[in-house]
Amino acid sequence: MSDPGIRSLGYFLFRYIVVVAKYNLTFGAFTLLMTDVVVTDNTHEGILIAPSGGASVTGVIRRATLSDDQSAGTIVDGGSTTGNVDMTIVDTAALGHGRLGAGFQATSASGAANTSVYFNNVTINEFSVGVLATNEAIVRMTRLGITRNTTGVNDSGLTSPGAVYTFGDNDIAGNVTADVSGALTPVSPM
């Protein structure tokens, strides 16, 4: 099966992107590249990356704006696949305007550390949770601005070896209930 991916060279407005429903990622290895996109006003999540079966996804979301999506800005979910899901999200902003979901959510299959998300230069405001990590997902964060959410980062649902790693240069402050629920693991840049 060839790599269908989503590639954009210009500025596009997507009302709703569901990668798994559009391409039915159930086997094989896929590459997802999204650049210069605006995803707004959806009744569910803005971007859902959720392969199943044995499919693997590696991808980059770059210069995206996610705004007013009802349940989450972006969900990276490896919970239904035996493959790996590895995403990089860079130069992106998510604004929830008080939505109940997460700005970004990373989850893996229970008992499998198959999901990793790397964030670089991302701003997340006005969600219930800015970054939510569950099961054994691995999240790495550098240069994030997380403010005005109910909780900034929630990794209290993680089990080992899942972790949220920080390079120590994030601005996580001004969240209503807690800036961090759980524990961030500091790492040194190379």
Beta strands, then each sheet from edge to edge (+ up, - down):
strand 1: 12-14
strand 2: 17-18
strand 3: 29-40
strand 4: 45-49
strand 5: 52-53
strand 6: 56-67
strand 7: 72-78
strand 8: 80-81
strand 9: 85-108
strand 10: 115-135
strand 11: 138-147
strand 12: 151-158
strand 13: 163-166
strand 14: 171-172
strand 15: 178-181
strand 16: 185-186
sheet 1: 1+ 3+ 6+ 9+ 7+ 4+ 2+
sheet 2: 1+ 3+ 6+ 9+ 10+ 11+ 13+ 16+
sheet 3: 1+ 3+ 6+ 9+ 10+ 12+ 15+
sheet 4: 1+ 3+ 6+ 9+ 10+ 11+ 14+
sheet 5: 5+ 8+
end
